[in-house]
Amino acid sequence: IFIFIIKSKKNWKNHCIMRILRMGLGILDAISFLVISFHYLAPKKLMIYIIFYLIIKGLFFILVSHDFASYIDMACGFYLIFLYFGFSISFLTVIFSVYLAQKAVLTLIFARI
């Protein structure tokens, strides 16, 4: 029984850490959605942070899990570079905004489980 309690406490800690990480990623995806959707109002410094966040997160998850969504995250980051310099393609902005919004919502919903 004592070993079970120790293992369950370790699993509980891991569960809490993963939940916090998922919520953090979901919040950052929501901020990314807002930055891409309202790129003309977003502060340039925030745009640079979000560019680095999306590209680094995409690279990390490509290396770790080979997930297709990570490629889209990187594409969002590279598109945000174009938005940073004032080049905007409306349908790409809508596609990437919808992608990041649904990803943020689903991540935050599943982080609660």
Buried (B, 14 or more C-beta within 10 A) or exposed (E): EEEEEEEEEEEEEEEEEEBEEBBEBBBBBBBBBBBBBEBEEBEEEEBEBBBEBBBEBBBEBBEEEEEEEBEBBBBBBEBBBBBBEEEEEEEBBEBBBEBBBEBBBEBBEEBEE
